[in-house]
Amino acid sequence: MHAPLIYRGEDLDVNLKCHLLVENIISVELKAVDSITPIFEAQLMTYMKLLKSPKGLMFNFNCLNIVHEGKRSFVNEYYKNLKP
C-alpha cells in the first residue's frame, strides 16, 4: 500500500510502501534479515504514522521460530483512540 507523505499541504512524490494494511488498523511489515535493527522499527513506525494505523506488526522470516523470535508488535499515539 502506498503511504502518502504530505508536507505543508504538498503531496510529496515519494515511494513509501507498507507491505500490508489490515482494516486500516494494523500495518504489517515483512522482513527476511539477520536481525531487526532500529531503522526497521523506525520504518514501520513511520508507516503507522502516515497511514494513521494504531498498531503495527513486523515479521522476520529469517529465524528458526517466527512466533518467538521473528515477530514484534508496536503501538503509537493513535492506539488510545481505539474503541474496546
N, C-alpha and C positions, 0 to 999 in steps of 0.2 A: 504494500500500500504506500502510495506517495504521501510523504509528510510535508504539508505546506509550511513555508517559512515566510512570515510576514514581518517586515521591519519598518517601523514608522509609516505604516499604511501601504508599503510597497511589497508586492509578492515577489520574493527573490527566486530566481530560477536556479535552484539547487537540486541535486539528485539524492535526496534523502528518502530511503525506502525502508519501512518497517516490514519485517517478514510476514507477520500476521497481526490482525486486529480483530479480536473476538468481541462481538456485541458492543463495540465502542467502549469497552471497559478494560480489556486486557490486551496489552501489547506483548507480542511474543517475538523474541529474538533467538535465532538458531545459530549455533557455532559448532565448529569441529577443530578445536585448538588445543594445544598442550595445557594451557591454563587460562582462566578468566582473569584478565588484568583490569585495573581501574578504568582504562579507556573504553573497554567494552561495556562496563557498568554505566559510564557516563553517556555512551551512545544510546543505550536503552532508556536511561532517564530523560535524555533529550527527546527521543521519540514519544515517550509518555507525555511530556510537557506539551510538545507541539500538537499531538493528537488529543490532548486533554483526557487521557486514559488514566484512571487512578491506580491501576495495578499493572505490573509487568512480570513476565517470566522469561528467564534465559535458560536455554538448554544447550549443554555442551555434549556433543555426541562422541567426543574423543576421550572416553573414560570407560572403566570396567563396569560400573554400576551407575546408570544415569539417574536413578531415584535418589541415591545417597551422595553421589559425587558431582553429578552433572546438571543439577537443577538449582536455580536461585530465584527467589521471589523478591519483588520490590513494590513499594507503595510511594505515593507522593502527596502533595497538598490537596489533590482532588479526592483522595480517599475518604476524607472526613465528610464529604458531601454525599457519599453513598447511603442509600436507604437500607436498613436492615432487612 
